[in-house]
Amino acid sequence: MRRRLRAISALTAAASFFLWHPAAHAHIDGGVMREKGHSSQLTAQASQTKVKITGSGGSPGTGRLTPADPDWTPPPCWYEPIATPKQFKESVQKLKKTEGLALANTYMKWDHQLFEEKYKKKGQHDLSGGELSKYGDYNISQQGKGMWYRGILNPHAETGMRDDERGCRELIHWVPNGSPPPYPESISPKILAGYAYSSVRIPETAVSLNPDGKQTVNLPTWIWLDDAKFTPVSVTASLPGTGLWATTTATPVGLHLDPGTNDADLSPSSGTCPMHDGRIGQPYTKGSGLKPPPCGVTYRHSTAHTGPYRLKATLTWQVSWKGSGGAGGTLPEGTFGTDIPLHVQEAQAVNR
């Protein structure tokens, strides 16, 4: 009898669904899903994860950090526990009744026959007649001794990449309790820290200026940040019941200024204003005269015939993390900036 090898790639929008998760009352204990009540319902997208995000962040409308290292990105995917043997078996039985499809990895859909060939019939040639299946009856005999893992797409990952290019393409696989997962992309404190990085929200880089409004040629513009708004931001990612967690903390460390023209002098000359005593820059006070500000810019030509200069103020955030089991480390610095249009006028004399 010819096998039906009905594997459909989920490359279209809204095609990625069906992640195992408990619908009835259930909790995870020591990495094992303990069931209470009825069988699991399996209705979720490939990017839906059990990982929980908590902690402080910016107010609505705030931005994400842009990694200073262009070669670093948050993890595009990972493997996490999705079902007990009992939940897996009940799910495939439900597939058989509904003649539905389910994701065998992050992008490929199977019908119940393919799942049965891979996970029910131990010792039978696997799928297309190649490798022998090493699983029998969904590992029901190992109930309470491990979990089934499957790849999960990072919901914050770049959308321009096809699902089948993101990695985590291994099929649903078994991981015994206490054993290290077989793939480097398996859920870990370090992966959780990277996921938390992409969940950090920081305040808009709103700087204060003096003079406020039009600037004047050869008159220093003092620039500073409201130190009350720019404090460390922490986000924690955790996988409930497994003991795995990581807290990622972003701390502002400096403001970089780009005056938008070569006809300007920066203070300091590097254009980078460091954090000092919990603040960046210093508000102008009466009597400061024409001395260079701790953080600022002096324009040498007016914008009468050019249109406004665009002052770019980019805040740099240092990022570190700590996690379960004493893990920890650093992640790439992140930046977030804003452009400010500035009109610069000529003046015959300056009095302050």
N, C-alpha and C positions, 0 to 999 in steps of 0.2 A: 504494500500500500504506500502510495507516494505521500510523503509528509508535506504539510502546508508550511512553507517558510515565509510567513507573512510578517515581514519586518518593515515598517514604514518609518521613514525618516521624518522627524518633526522639525522641519525647517521653516514652516510657515508660522505666522503670528497666530497665537491662540491655539497652536497645536501642541505646545508643551504643557502637559498636565499629568496628573496621576502620581503623586508622591504619597507613600504610605504614611499614614498618621492615625492615631487612635481617635475614634469618634465617641466612643463610650467613655466611662470613667476609667482612667489609666494613669499610672505614674511610672517614672523610670527610677530604678533603684540599683545603684552600683553598675550602671551601664546596661541594665536589663529592663526592658519594658514589662511591667507587671500588669496584667489585664484584669479588669473588673467589669463584669457584665458581658455585653454583646461583642460581636466581632468588629473589626476595624472597618471604617469607611475610607476609601482611597480616592480622594478628590482634591488635588492640589496641582499647582504648576511646578515645572522643573526647577524654578528659581525660589520656591517656597522652602524655607529652612526652619528647623526647630530652634536655631540659635536665637537667643533673646538679646536685644540691645537695650541697655539702661545707662543712666548717667546724665551729666550735665551737658548742655550744648547751647548753641546760639539761639536767639529768638527766631520766630518764623521769618523767612526771607533772607537768612544768613547764608554764607557760602561754604563750599567745600574747599579743603586744602588741595593745592596743586603740588605734587611731589617735585622737589627741586632736582631730583635725579630722574631724567627723562626715561631711563631704562627700567625704572621700578614701577610696578602697578600693584594694586591690591590683588589678592588671589582671585582669579576668574571663576574658580570652582573648587570644591572639596568633596570628600566622601564623609558621610555621617551616617550613624545608625538610623534605620528607617522602619524596621519591623522585627518582631519576634518570629520564630518559626510558625507559631499558631496563626499570627496575623497574616503572614505571607501566604500560607496555605488557604486560609479563608478568602483572601483577596483573589487568588487565582480561581477558586471555585465560583466566586461571584462573577468573574470575567466570563467563565464558561456559560453561566446562565444568561448573561446580558449580551454575549458575543461582542464584548468591548475590546479595547486595546489599552495597554499600559506601557509606560516607559521602562525599558530594561536598563538604560543608562540615561545620560542627560538629554539625548536627542532621538533615540531609536525606539519605536513602538513595537510591541509583540502582542499576539493573541494568546489565548490560554494554552494552545497546543505547544507553542514554543517554550512557554514557561514550564510546562509539564515535562518536556523533553530535557530541559536543562536542570530542573530542580526537583523533579519527582521521581524520575526513572533512573536510578543509579546504575552505572555500568553500561548504559546504552550509548551508542555513538551520539556525540553532541551535535545537535542542530544539522549542519550540512554533511554529516558523516565523518567528521574529523575527530577531535579529541573526545575521549569518553567522559560522560558526565560523572562527576565525583559526589554529587549530592543525591540523597534519597529522601523522599517524602518531606522535602523542605526542611530537613534537619529537625523534625519534630522530636526525635529522641534526645536532642540537645536543648530542648526548651529550658530556659533559665540559665544556660551556660554560654550564651553569646547572642549576637545580634546580626541581622542582615544589614549591610551597608550599600549605599548607592550614591552616585555623584549628584551634587547639588550645584546649580549655577548661582554665582554671586549676583543677587538682584541689583547691585550697583555696578556690575561690570559693563564694559563698553558695549553698546548695542550694535555697533557696526560689524562685529565679528559674527560669523556664522556659528550656530550652536555646535556643529561637529568640528569646529576648529579650536574650541576653548579648552580642550583637555577633559580629564575625568571621564573618559570614554569606556572605562572598564565596566563590565556587566555587574549586576547586583552580586555581591560576594559575602561570604561568611567570615566573621571575626569572632573567635572565642574570647570570653571574658579574660582579662589579664594578659592577653597576647598583643604584641604590637601590630597595628594594622599593616597590611602588606604594601601600601603605596604611600609615597611621600606627601601626596595631596590629602591624605586622611586627616580628619579634624584633629587639631592640636592647639595648644596655647598660642603658638606662633601664627598659625593661620587665623585664629580668632582675633589676634592683635591686628593683623592686616585688614580683616573685615571691619573691625572697630575703626581703623584709620579712615576708611571710606565712609563711615557714619558720623565722623566728627563734623559739627557745624560751628562755625566761628562768626563773630560779629563782623559787620561791614567795616572796612578800613576807613572810617570817617575821621579825618584829621581837622584840627582847629588851626586857623591862620590869623596872623596879625601882620599887616592890615587885613581886615576881612572885606572881601570884595575886590575892587580894582587895586592892582599893585602899581608901584611907582619905580621908574628906572633908577637904579643905584641905591634904592632903599631896601634893606634886608627884609625878607618875609620870614617871620618866626612861625615855626610849625611844631605842633605837639599833639599828643594823643591823650584822650581822657583815660587816665590810668584805671578808673573804676570799671571801664568796659573791657579792658584788655587784660584779663586774668587767665590762668590755665584752664583748659577745657578737657574734661575726662569723659570717656565713653567705655563702658564695659560690655563685652560680648561673652555670653556663656551658653553652654548646652545643658539645659536642666537635667538633673539627675545623674550626670556623668562625672561631676566634679571638675569639669574643664571650664576654665574662664581666662580672660585676659582683659586688662584695663589699659587702654591707650590714652596717653596724656599729651596734649599739645600746649606748649608754653611760648608766649611771644618773647622774642629775643632781640628784634631790631627792625627798624623801618628803613627801606631804601627809597631814595628820591631820584626821579628822572625828570629834569625840568622841562623837557619837551623841546629844547633848543640848545645849541652849542654856545649861544650868547648869554651865558649865565654862570654864576659861581655858586658852588654848593658848600654847605657847612654842616658837617665836616667835608673835606674835599673829596672823600671817597663816595659821598652821597649816602652812606649807611649810618643811621643814627641808632646807637645801641640803647638797650634798656639800662637805666641807671636809677637805683633806689626805687624800683617799682614803677618807673615812668619812662616814657620816650619823649625827648624834647622838653622844652620849658616854656610856659606861657610868658608873653612879653609883659614886662612891668614898666611903669613910667620911669624914665630916667635911664633906660638902657641905651638910648641914643642910637648911633649907627654901628655899634660894635657887632661883630658876627654872632648870630644866635647859636646855641648848642646844636640846633637842628633847623635848617632853613635853606633858603635860596635867595640870591640877589640877581635880578634880571638887568641886563646891560642895554637892551634895546626895547623900544615900545612895540606894541602889536597894532599900531594904528593902520598899517598897510598890509598886515599879514593874517589877521584874525587871531584868536586867542591861542596862547600856548596851552598845551595839555600836560599839566603836572601829573605824573604818575607816582602814587604813593603805595608801595608794596610792603606789607608786613610779613616778616619771616617768623615761622613757628617751629620750635624745636620739638621733636616727637620722640617719646620713650614709651616703653610698655613693661608691665609685669604681669605674671600669670600664675596659674596653679602649678604646684610642684616646684616652686622657686624659680620658675623660668622668667626671663626678662631680657631686655636689650633695647636697642634704638631702632627707629625707622627713619627713612629720609625726611629731612626738613621739608616743611610745606610752606607755600606762599599764597597770599590772597591780597589783591590790590584794587585800587580804584583810580580813575582818571578825573582830574579836576580842571575844567577850562578856566584859564586866568587871562584877564585883560591887563596889560601893562601900559601905563600912561607916562608921558614925558613930564618933567617938572624942572623949573628954572632954579628952584631952591627948595631945600628940605629942612623943615623945623620940627623937632620933636621935643 
